[in-house]
Amino acid sequence: MDRTRALVESSLLVALAVALFLAGHLLPLVGMVFSLVCPAPLVVLGLRQSLGRAVLGVVAATIIIAAFTGVVGALFFCLGFGFLGIALGALGRRYPKAVDIILYGVLVSLGSKLLLMAVAIKLTGINPFGLEESQIMPMVERFASVYSSMGMSEESISSAMEQMRASLGLIPVIFPALLVMAATVDCFLSYIVSAVVLKRLGRETLPRLPDFCHWRFPKSVFWALLVSIGLHAAGNYFQGLSFLEKAGLNLRLLITVLFFFQGLAVAWYLMQTRGFGRVARFGVTALIFFVSFLAQIILILGIIDMWFDLRSRFRGGIS
């Protein structure tokens, strides 16, 4: 009887995941909401069923989706939502801390994205790790035609094209760091949304994340910054080891993001202790993201806090 119940429950969860993905795929605008919720049934599947049965459920869902959207849509579901969802569920059953679950979940998300990217390269022939000038220029010219139709002067268009060419040329260099960041955001959002949905259902729940104002990264991150600087310098000095320069640049970009979020956590702590409401805190955060000078201050604040634990020095702690 228990086996029959487990089979029925797995079928319902798979059907719900398929329905949410198809709604997200077919409905404009509103579909984004369905896409965010899509991993939640799969997380439940990973929490309540064995890993083997959960994988079979994802495979079945992928086959069903292929019948509606084709192979590309099915691969996007499987590698974008499927394995990450059941992995978060399985990890939630094994580890008691949210940080551990998200850390391993990011690795699963990164692996899925690498597989998805390999498929995309095979289908399109465009490798984001090695975009060439001949592939970048059509994109730049497409934007130039849009600017021209808007009535921009030739001088302004030429300047905008030069900046865009430089930006697009930088993407292949920092693409590994961008891929890691995308995997982290994807895993984090899936975890948060799934945790909220599970709490509403009143069933198994995922461990609660620490409040953002208490987020802190280990001091070893600072030493990783020094390693990134060393790699960059070595790549510049030894002409045959230019890949070290790229590795250093990607590592430094990732570490800078960690410093920034630690500084932002300190800012949230200060705002919360000073009685700022949630709306005010989000408003200040939005301002920080849009004003580069404020972002630089937050970055420096994160570096200082990593060494001197500023939050423990402020009065009026948070209960």
Sequence and secondary structure as in RCSB ss.txt:
>XXXX:A:sequence
MDRTRALVESSLLVALAVALFLAGHLLPLVGMVFSLVCPAPLVVLGLRQSLGRAVLGVVAATIIIAAFTGVVGAL
FFCLGFGFLGIALGALGRRYPKAVDIILYGVLVSLGSKLLLMAVAIKLTGINPFGLEESQIMPMVERFASVYSSM
GMSEESISSAMEQMRASLGLIPVIFPALLVMAATVDCFLSYIVSAVVLKRLGRETLPRLPDFCHWRFPKSVFWAL
LVSIGLHAAGNYFQGLSFLEKAGLNLRLLITVLFFFQGLAVAWYLMQTRGFGRVARFGVTALIFFVSFLAQIILI
LGIIDMWFDLRSRFRGGIS
>XXXX:A:secstr
 HHHHHHHHHHHHHHHHHHHHHHHHHSTTTHHHHHHHTHHHHHHHHHHS HHHHHHHHHHHHHHHHHHH HHHHH
HHIIIIIHHHHHHHHHHHH S HHHHHHHHHHHHHHHHHHHHHHHHHHH   GGG  HHHHHHHHHHHHHHHHHT
T  HHHHHHHHHHHHHHHHHHHHHHHHHHHHHHHHHHHHHHHHHHHHHHHHTSS       GGG    THHHHHH
HHHHHHHHHHHH GGGHHHHHHHHHHHHHHHHHHHHHHHHHHHHHHHHTT  HHHHHHHHHHHHH HHHHHHHHH
HHHHHHHH HHHHSSS   
